[in-house]
């Protein structure tokens, strides 16, 4: 009688070590949320609205956990990404529309991130920003195609450490914590187009469609990577352990994301807003938020933060778009595929990256491009979130493992908040 793989000592290390080693989809997704688009948006929010903008991160955290947990649960229970789940109840035209919206938003975000990465690199190195944007795009693409998935995940985990540069700023900058606490607890908000747009941009960069698709897809990748793991609909005996891991992974990842975003807002509020600089127009101005910790090296540290988070976000953006398109056309897909067996998938991924590079070379202002890409994400998130919540609540899709009521409530609250913010933006834009 053969011994089950799970019983072999080499394949079953200490449970704590194994849990940490498998902590990934939620952590990487959360960290990728603080991409250059997020950095630009949070920096602009802190400069424009002051410490009060930090209260939004307390508001968005539970909502973000709710919608991300719903997405991750779909992947782990069904063994399929969101497109595979959506096609169980969506008509073909609606599914195609959702995939198209995701691809358009991701490519715009890719271009904006590459633009900012090139601009940041040119601050500390000689050469034109466009060449750096092209180089970063090519390097990211090569890593996704030729580096095995398991090793690539380790690279992405290490890249999350680049975000701690922004945590360090708050530790040494002169933050008036009494004033900050008062504004965060009782923020003042002026109803005007600029502030409403900033709030929508924060929601759009914090709760973005590509994050839903990526985390669900990565749960599927993990199922394929670990021999003893199976979709929970086929292996319900794994449900208790896997769903607990999924909850912790998502809560930790989204908490890390929102904590770093909070520090970015506080840092720019303390260094820019208090000095009357309320409108960031260039990457160099945003770099001023790091000047208190690094002096003349502030630009270099800011560049490292932009480049590090950009390298973390590029595969998430390109990979989630490619996976959605490949799933729609029922092509083989996944970053675990060798190039010879995943030509179509990697071709789609390469096309997304090439279009993103094209946008990055367009010469638009990096901060402006990043800021508006967040607004676009917010507007198109609403139909995506509705589809996620329907799928996570459907017995046709999830069997007996539909989303529990408390998580369902958070997910629908997140959807309603995004819809209300988008409607408010429309009102102030027309009015």
C-alpha positions as CSV (number, residue, x, y, z in Angstrom):
1,X,0.0,0.0,0.0
2,X,1.5,3.3,-1.1
3,X,2.0,6.1,1.5
4,X,0.1,9.3,0.7
5,X,2.3,12.2,-0.3
6,X,1.0,14.3,2.6
7,X,2.3,11.8,5.0
8,X,5.9,11.9,3.8
9,X,8.2,14.0,6.0
10,X,9.9,16.0,3.3
11,X,6.6,17.1,1.8
12,X,5.1,17.9,5.2
13,X,7.3,20.3,7.1
14,X,6.4,22.1,10.3
15,X,2.9,23.5,9.9
16,X,3.8,27.0,10.9
17,X,6.6,27.1,8.3
18,X,4.4,25.5,5.7
19,X,1.6,28.1,6.4
20,X,4.1,31.0,6.0
21,X,5.5,29.5,2.9
22,X,2.0,29.2,1.4
23,X,1.0,32.7,2.4
24,X,1.1,34.4,-0.9
25,X,-2.0,35.2,-3.1
26,X,-3.5,37.6,-0.5
27,X,-0.1,39.1,0.5
28,X,1.1,39.7,-3.0
29,X,-2.3,41.0,-4.2
30,X,-2.4,43.5,-1.3
31,X,1.2,44.7,-1.9
32,X,0.6,45.0,-5.6
33,X,-2.3,47.3,-4.7
34,X,0.2,49.9,-3.6
35,X,1.6,50.2,-7.2
36,X,2.8,53.5,-8.7
37,X,-0.8,54.4,-9.4
38,X,-1.6,53.9,-5.7
39,X,1.5,55.8,-4.6
40,X,0.5,58.8,-6.8
41,X,-3.1,58.7,-5.6
42,X,-2.3,58.5,-1.9
43,X,0.4,61.2,-2.2
44,X,-2.0,63.5,-4.0
45,X,-4.7,62.8,-1.4
46,X,-2.3,63.6,1.5
47,X,-1.1,66.7,-0.1
48,X,-4.6,67.9,-1.1
49,X,-6.7,66.8,1.8
50,X,-4.2,66.5,4.7
51,X,-4.4,63.9,7.4
52,X,-8.1,63.5,7.1
53,X,-7.6,61.5,3.9
54,X,-6.2,58.7,6.1
55,X,-9.6,58.0,7.5
56,X,-10.6,56.6,4.1
57,X,-8.1,53.7,4.7
58,X,-9.9,52.7,7.9
59,X,-13.1,52.8,5.9
60,X,-11.9,50.8,2.9
61,X,-10.1,48.0,4.8
62,X,-13.1,45.9,5.8
63,X,-14.7,46.5,2.4
64,X,-11.5,45.5,0.6
65,X,-11.2,42.3,2.7
66,X,-14.8,41.4,1.9
67,X,-14.6,41.7,-1.9
68,X,-11.1,40.1,-2.1
69,X,-12.2,37.2,0.1
70,X,-15.1,36.6,-2.1
71,X,-12.8,36.5,-5.2
72,X,-10.2,34.3,-3.5
73,X,-12.9,31.9,-2.3
74,X,-14.3,31.5,-5.8
75,X,-10.8,30.4,-7.0
76,X,-10.2,28.0,-4.2
77,X,-13.6,26.4,-4.2
78,X,-14.1,26.0,-7.9
79,X,-10.5,25.7,-9.1
80,X,-11.3,28.3,-11.8
81,X,-10.6,32.0,-12.2
82,X,-13.4,34.6,-12.2
83,X,-14.1,34.3,-15.9
84,X,-14.7,30.6,-15.5
85,X,-17.1,31.3,-12.6
86,X,-18.9,34.1,-14.4
87,X,-19.6,32.0,-17.5
88,X,-21.8,29.8,-15.3
89,X,-24.4,32.5,-15.1
90,X,-23.4,35.4,-17.5
91,X,-24.6,35.6,-21.1
92,X,-21.7,35.5,-23.6
93,X,-22.0,39.2,-24.5
94,X,-21.9,40.3,-20.8
95,X,-18.9,38.1,-20.1
96,X,-17.1,39.6,-23.1
97,X,-17.9,43.1,-21.9
98,X,-16.5,42.4,-18.4
99,X,-13.3,40.9,-19.9
100,X,-12.9,43.9,-22.2
101,X,-13.3,46.4,-19.4
102,X,-10.7,44.6,-17.4
103,X,-8.2,44.5,-20.3
104,X,-8.7,48.2,-21.1
105,X,-8.3,49.2,-17.4
106,X,-5.2,47.0,-16.9
107,X,-3.5,48.2,-20.1
108,X,-4.0,51.9,-19.1
109,X,-2.8,51.1,-15.6
110,X,0.2,49.2,-17.1
111,X,1.1,52.2,-19.2
112,X,0.7,54.7,-16.3
113,X,2.9,52.5,-14.0
114,X,5.6,52.1,-16.7
115,X,5.6,55.8,-17.3
116,X,6.1,56.6,-13.6
117,X,8.8,53.9,-13.3
118,X,10.7,55.4,-16.2
119,X,10.3,58.9,-14.8
120,X,11.5,57.8,-11.4
121,X,14.6,56.0,-12.8
122,X,15.5,59.0,-14.8
123,X,15.7,61.1,-11.6
124,X,18.7,59.2,-10.4
125,X,20.2,57.7,-13.6
126,X,21.2,59.3,-16.9
127,X,19.0,58.6,-19.9
128,X,15.5,59.2,-21.2
129,X,12.5,58.0,-19.1
130,X,11.1,56.2,-22.2
131,X,14.0,53.8,-22.4
132,X,13.7,52.8,-18.8
133,X,9.9,52.2,-19.3
134,X,10.7,49.9,-22.2
135,X,13.4,48.1,-20.2
136,X,11.2,47.5,-17.1
137,X,8.4,46.2,-19.4
138,X,10.7,43.8,-21.1
139,X,12.3,42.6,-17.9
140,X,8.9,42.0,-16.3
141,X,7.7,40.1,-19.3
142,X,10.8,37.8,-19.5
143,X,10.5,37.0,-15.8
144,X,6.9,36.0,-16.2
145,X,7.5,33.8,-19.2
146,X,10.8,32.1,-18.3
147,X,11.0,32.0,-14.5
148,X,9.1,29.1,-13.0
149,X,6.0,30.2,-11.1
150,X,7.2,28.9,-7.7
151,X,10.4,30.9,-7.9
152,X,8.6,33.9,-9.4
153,X,6.3,34.1,-6.4
154,X,9.3,34.3,-4.1
155,X,10.6,37.2,-6.1
156,X,7.3,39.0,-5.7
157,X,7.2,38.4,-2.0
158,X,10.6,40.0,-1.6
159,X,9.6,43.0,-3.7
160,X,6.9,43.7,-1.1
161,X,9.7,44.9,1.2
162,X,10.2,48.0,-1.0
163,X,7.0,49.5,0.5
164,X,8.7,49.9,3.9
165,X,10.5,53.0,2.6
166,X,7.2,54.8,3.0
167,X,6.7,53.4,6.5
168,X,10.1,54.7,7.5
169,X,9.2,58.3,6.5
170,X,6.5,58.5,9.2
171,X,8.9,57.2,11.8
172,X,11.2,60.2,11.5
173,X,9.2,63.0,9.9
174,X,7.7,65.7,12.2
175,X,4.1,64.4,12.3
176,X,1.8,66.3,14.6
177,X,0.0,63.1,15.8
178,X,-2.5,65.0,17.9
179,X,-3.7,67.0,15.0
180,X,-3.4,64.0,12.7
181,X,-5.6,61.9,15.1
182,X,-8.2,64.6,15.3
183,X,-8.5,64.9,11.5
184,X,-8.5,61.2,11.0
185,X,-11.2,60.6,13.6
186,X,-13.3,63.6,12.5
187,X,-12.3,64.5,8.9
188,X,-13.6,67.7,7.3
189,X,-14.7,67.3,3.7
190,X,-15.5,70.0,1.2
191,X,-18.0,68.9,-1.5
192,X,-16.2,69.9,-4.7
193,X,-15.0,68.3,-7.9
194,X,-11.4,68.0,-6.8
195,X,-12.1,66.3,-3.4
196,X,-14.8,63.9,-4.8
197,X,-12.4,62.9,-7.6
198,X,-9.7,62.2,-5.1
199,X,-12.0,60.1,-3.0
200,X,-13.0,58.1,-6.1
201,X,-9.4,57.7,-7.1
202,X,-8.5,56.4,-3.6
203,X,-11.4,53.9,-3.8
204,X,-10.4,53.0,-7.4
205,X,-6.7,52.3,-6.5
206,X,-7.6,50.5,-3.3
207,X,-10.4,48.3,-4.7
208,X,-9.3,47.6,-8.2
209,X,-10.7,45.0,-10.7
210,X,-7.3,43.5,-11.5
211,X,-6.9,42.5,-7.8
212,X,-10.1,40.5,-7.9
213,X,-9.0,38.5,-10.9
214,X,-5.4,38.1,-9.7
215,X,-6.2,36.7,-6.3
216,X,-8.7,34.2,-7.7
217,X,-6.3,33.1,-10.4
218,X,-3.4,32.7,-7.9
219,X,-5.6,30.4,-5.7
220,X,-6.0,28.3,-8.8
221,X,-2.2,28.4,-9.4
222,X,-1.6,27.2,-5.9
223,X,-4.0,24.3,-6.4
224,X,-2.0,23.2,-9.4
225,X,1.3,23.8,-7.7
226,X,0.6,21.7,-4.5
227,X,-0.1,18.1,-5.4
228,X,-2.3,17.4,-2.4
229,X,-4.5,20.4,-3.0
230,X,-7.7,20.2,-4.9
231,X,-10.7,22.5,-5.6
232,X,-12.8,22.5,-2.4
233,X,-15.9,21.4,-4.3
234,X,-14.0,18.2,-5.1
235,X,-12.2,17.9,-1.7
236,X,-14.5,19.3,1.0
237,X,-12.4,17.7,3.7
238,X,-9.8,20.4,3.0
239,X,-12.3,23.3,3.4
240,X,-11.7,24.1,7.1
241,X,-7.9,24.4,6.7
242,X,-7.9,26.1,3.4
243,X,-10.6,28.6,4.1
244,X,-8.9,29.6,7.4
245,X,-5.6,30.1,5.5
246,X,-7.5,32.1,2.9
247,X,-9.1,34.4,5.5
248,X,-5.7,35.0,7.2
249,X,-3.9,35.5,3.9
250,X,-6.5,38.0,2.7
251,X,-6.7,39.9,6.0
252,X,-2.9,40.2,6.3
253,X,-2.4,41.2,2.7
254,X,-5.1,43.8,2.6
255,X,-4.1,45.1,6.1
256,X,-0.5,45.5,4.8
257,X,-1.8,47.3,1.7
258,X,-3.9,49.8,3.7
259,X,-1.3,50.4,6.4
260,X,1.3,51.4,3.8
261,X,-1.3,53.6,2.0
262,X,-2.1,55.2,5.3
263,X,1.6,56.0,5.9
264,X,1.9,57.5,2.4
265,X,-1.0,59.8,3.1
266,X,0.4,60.8,6.5
267,X,3.9,61.4,5.1
268,X,2.7,63.7,2.3
269,X,0.2,65.5,4.6
270,X,3.0,66.2,7.1
271,X,5.6,67.3,4.5
272,X,3.5,68.9,1.7
273,X,0.0,69.8,2.9
274,X,1.2,71.6,6.0
275,X,3.5,73.7,3.9
276,X,0.7,74.7,1.5
277,X,1.8,72.4,-1.3
278,X,-1.6,70.8,-2.1
279,X,-1.2,69.8,-5.8
280,X,1.4,67.3,-6.9
281,X,2.2,67.7,-10.6
282,X,5.5,65.8,-11.0
283,X,7.2,62.7,-9.6
284,X,9.9,65.0,-8.2
285,X,7.3,66.8,-6.1
286,X,6.0,63.6,-4.7
287,X,9.6,62.6,-3.9
288,X,9.7,65.6,-1.5
289,X,7.7,63.4,0.9
290,X,10.8,61.3,1.5
291,X,13.2,64.3,1.9
292,X,13.0,64.4,5.7
293,X,14.3,60.8,6.0
294,X,16.9,60.9,3.3
295,X,17.9,64.5,2.6
296,X,19.6,64.7,-0.8
297,X,18.9,60.9,-1.3
298,X,15.2,61.4,-1.1
299,X,14.7,61.2,-4.9
300,X,16.7,57.9,-5.0
301,X,14.6,56.4,-2.3
302,X,11.4,57.5,-4.0
303,X,12.6,56.0,-7.2
304,X,13.3,52.7,-5.5
305,X,9.8,52.7,-4.1
306,X,8.2,53.4,-7.4
307,X,10.4,50.9,-9.3
308,X,10.0,48.2,-6.6
309,X,6.2,48.4,-6.4
310,X,6.0,48.8,-10.2
311,X,7.9,45.5,-10.7
312,X,5.5,43.9,-8.3
313,X,2.4,45.3,-10.0
314,X,3.3,44.8,-13.6
315,X,2.9,41.0,-13.6
316,X,-0.4,41.3,-11.6
317,X,-1.8,43.7,-14.2
318,X,-0.6,41.9,-17.3
319,X,-1.1,38.4,-15.8
320,X,-4.7,39.0,-14.7
321,X,-5.6,40.5,-18.1
322,X,-4.0,37.6,-20.0
323,X,-5.6,35.0,-17.8
324,X,-9.1,36.6,-18.3
325,X,-8.7,36.7,-22.1
326,X,-7.3,33.1,-22.2
327,X,-10.1,31.8,-19.9
328,X,-12.8,33.5,-22.1
329,X,-11.4,31.7,-25.2
330,X,-10.8,28.5,-23.2
331,X,-7.1,28.5,-23.9
332,X,-4.4,26.9,-21.7
333,X,-3.3,29.5,-19.3
334,X,-1.3,30.1,-16.1
335,X,2.2,31.3,-15.1
336,X,3.1,27.7,-14.3
337,X,3.0,26.7,-18.0
338,X,6.3,26.3,-19.8
339,X,6.6,28.7,-22.8
340,X,6.2,25.9,-25.4
341,X,2.9,24.8,-23.9
342,X,1.5,28.3,-23.2
343,X,2.3,30.2,-26.4
344,X,-1.2,31.6,-26.7
345,X,-1.4,32.7,-23.1
346,X,2.1,34.3,-23.1
347,X,1.3,35.9,-26.5
348,X,-1.7,37.6,-24.9
349,X,0.4,38.6,-21.9
350,X,3.1,40.0,-24.2
351,X,0.5,42.0,-26.2
352,X,-0.9,43.6,-23.0
353,X,2.7,44.5,-22.0
354,X,3.4,46.0,-25.4
355,X,0.3,48.1,-25.4
356,X,1.2,49.2,-21.9
357,X,4.7,50.2,-23.0
358,X,3.1,52.2,-25.9
359,X,1.0,54.2,-23.4
360,X,4.1,54.6,-21.2
361,X,6.0,56.2,-24.1
362,X,3.1,58.6,-24.9
363,X,4.7,61.3,-22.8
364,X,1.7,62.1,-20.5
365,X,2.4,63.4,-17.1
366,X,3.1,60.4,-14.8
367,X,1.2,61.7,-11.8
368,X,-1.8,62.7,-13.9
369,X,-1.8,59.4,-15.8
370,X,-1.6,57.4,-12.6
371,X,-4.2,59.4,-10.8
372,X,-6.8,59.1,-13.6
373,X,-6.1,55.4,-14.1
374,X,-7.3,55.0,-10.5
375,X,-10.5,56.9,-11.3
376,X,-11.1,54.7,-14.3
377,X,-10.6,51.6,-12.1
378,X,-13.2,52.9,-9.7
379,X,-15.8,53.4,-12.4
380,X,-15.5,50.0,-14.0
381,X,-15.2,48.2,-10.7
382,X,-18.9,48.3,-10.0
383,X,-20.1,45.8,-12.7
384,X,-17.1,43.6,-11.8
385,X,-17.9,43.6,-8.1
386,X,-21.6,42.8,-8.8
387,X,-20.5,39.8,-10.8
388,X,-18.1,38.6,-8.1
389,X,-20.8,38.8,-5.4
390,X,-23.3,37.0,-7.5
391,X,-20.8,34.2,-8.3
392,X,-19.7,33.9,-4.7
393,X,-23.3,33.6,-3.5
394,X,-24.4,31.2,-6.2
395,X,-24.9,27.5,-5.3
396,X,-24.5,26.7,-9.0
397,X,-21.0,28.1,-8.9
398,X,-20.0,27.4,-5.3
399,X,-22.0,24.4,-4.3
400,X,-22.5,24.2,-0.5
401,X,-19.6,26.6,0.0
402,X,-21.3,29.9,-0.8
403,X,-19.9,33.0,0.8
404,X,-21.1,33.3,4.5
405,X,-23.5,36.1,5.3
406,X,-21.0,38.4,7.1
407,X,-18.6,38.3,4.2
408,X,-21.4,38.7,1.8
409,X,-22.5,41.8,3.6
410,X,-19.0,43.3,3.4
411,X,-18.7,42.5,-0.3
412,X,-22.1,44.1,-1.1
413,X,-21.2,47.2,1.1
414,X,-18.0,47.6,-0.9
415,X,-19.9,47.4,-4.1
416,X,-22.4,50.0,-2.9
417,X,-19.7,52.3,-1.7
418,X,-18.0,52.2,-5.1
419,X,-21.2,52.8,-6.9
420,X,-22.1,55.7,-4.7
421,X,-18.6,57.3,-5.2
422,X,-18.8,56.9,-9.0
423,X,-22.3,58.5,-9.0
424,X,-21.0,61.4,-6.8
425,X,-18.2,62.0,-9.3
426,X,-20.8,62.1,-12.1
427,X,-22.9,64.6,-10.2
428,X,-20.1,67.0,-9.5
429,X,-18.7,66.7,-13.0
430,X,-22.0,67.5,-14.6
431,X,-23.0,70.1,-12.0
